[in-house]
């Protein structure tokens, strides 16, 4: 039998996701169809939908599974530590990635934050993220999740994280996402009156606290 030439057939969610991101980078998200992705992967349309319910879901990857990790990080936080510290450390760790995965994560966030057709999905998915923060704060404070303070904490932490991500994308690959997240959340803790991020050296302090380790979300 004559061997098949060209790209090997995709056989995993991760490989299909990476291939789709390559197509999005060349053609744009809106101009790349599910059929385009399936054809490039050497699979049928039905097989694509076994991996992902939609093209939008492919961009988000295993987001719901990642949210379980955020819950675990908060659940493992030291109950004696200030609540603000527990939230900041959990959010920073949740968004820490292996060096090899950072370029793909940058592309994912470029799509999520800048493609209008993904904004409806973003609203729903980040509501789930915000809900986890709200529930943690409610438990720590003894307030119901519907109370103003837990709700405010959820919205505020999400806004700080989004601001850090947008700055990370703007600054380019040399910027450190963990340092930006840590600094943004510390600024929220300190209040907006100063009009500036905490003093230089946040990155050094972060490394000392967290041991400078790496991980993946």
Secondary structure, DSSP 4 states (H G I P E B T S, - for coil): -PPPPSSPPP-SHHHHHHHHHHHHHHH-STT--HHHHHHHHT--HHHHHHH-SSHHHHHH-SHHHHHHHHHHHHHTS-TTS-HHHHHHHHHHHHT---HHHHHHHHHHHHHHHH-GGGHHHHHHHHHHHHHHHHHHHHHHHT--TTSHHHHHHHHHHHHHHHHHHHHHHHH-TTS-HHHHHHHHHHHHHH-STT-SPPPTTHHHHHHHHHTT-----
